[in-house]
Amino acid sequence: MSSSDRPTSTEVASPQNYPERAAETANTGKTSWLASLKVYLEPPSLRMLSLGFAAGLPLLLVLGTLSFWLREAGINRSTIGYLSWVGLAYGFKWCWAPLVDRLPIPLLTRALGRRRSWLLIAQLMIVCGLIGMAFSDPKIALTPIVWFALLTAFGSATQDIALDAFRIESADVDRQAALAAAYQTGYRLAMIWAGAGVLWIAARAEVASPEKYDPNSWKVAYLVMAVSMVVGFVTLLFTREPIARPFTRAKNIGEWMQSALVEPFADFFRRYGWNALLVLALIATYRVSDIVMGIMANPFYVDMGYSKDEVAAITKIYGVIMTLVGAGLGGVLSMRFGVMRTLMLGAILSAASNLLFSWLSLRGHDVNGLTAVISIDNLSGGIASSAFIAYMSSLTNINYSATQYALLSSMMLLLPKWLAGFSGVAVDAVGYNVFFIGTALIGMPVLLLIWIASRRLAHKQLSRESTTDRGL
């Protein structure tokens, strides 16, 4: 890539835009703890906090919370496991990421910009899907709710593509960990609302006995979630489009396909060579233990006799707060000690915390035990998520940020989501205790991959090269 093809330093957020922090770094030779924390008050971080909320809202509504609803409606665990394949929409988003990255939307792109116009379309799809789910009853017919869940997941995955590109283009490499933490904070706040909020609303809207299934309570809850997407709409109206490298208009369809579909993937493999396979293997397995276990978490709570209010308070509110603490800690640790060390720490903690669920399964209905397990598990997950997002962001070239990040985040989900589809079958076969132990063990190989990657991939050099590609 020639220098003329790269964006200039004024096209992205750079250290020169934050002279106070640059001075602190120059004086100390290393970013101070205070400067590291101040980054969360900068405008890009605050924007990602709000947009992260819009991104986090749909996920539980088509996966975690939906599994609670389905189990309460009497749907068996195996079917719930298979229905988690709705989440594969997130795993295949790389297929249409080039369109989101390059294709303008008539009228909207001119008015809002490339990233914001796609974000608006995606949010409209999410709202339509949630309304459709609200008016469906899985106990009567499962097919409608599956189709509307797919629409919601497709809209959510599309929003993720545009939002990841928006985030990467909004700041330099040095701030990507902080933006990831801010994004995770908004994301997790939305998960409190989409997890605890849904259960709380459904519990209050029940007209029948709490022990009986009431579809109207879930209808009310999901309609409230659809209305909650207004946060995303308002944020878009008051958010500026990030300044990114303008694309040269293609002369024909062949040239467009080359630049939009082929070049983003070719660029990634050119920069990393055979090491690209190592990177993809690491990404494909990093969250496998969490995701496979997570599909059966809500059915587990139902089967252990926890009420909606208990699950809402402990796992969806207190648990998410612990995840927020972990996400913030992960962002700071990544800036202080490096992404790879934090990545290794997160992987160890995330896999080990699954063993606590195995212990909890032997205790039955134990509110104190659930609180302790959720504390450790969610803190670990927050640390891992911040480091992992920062790591994937550092691997992208800003000229293809949407497509390349979609490829990486899709690889993160593809294998885990596919395996998670069999989680209900596994629980039926071996029980919750052995199942949770198994999910901890399948997270072990990633530790070796992180160790190899940290030695083979000269990450400091790669970061400098990525910075050069960003024109910094």
Disulfide bonds with the S-S distance in Angstrom:
none
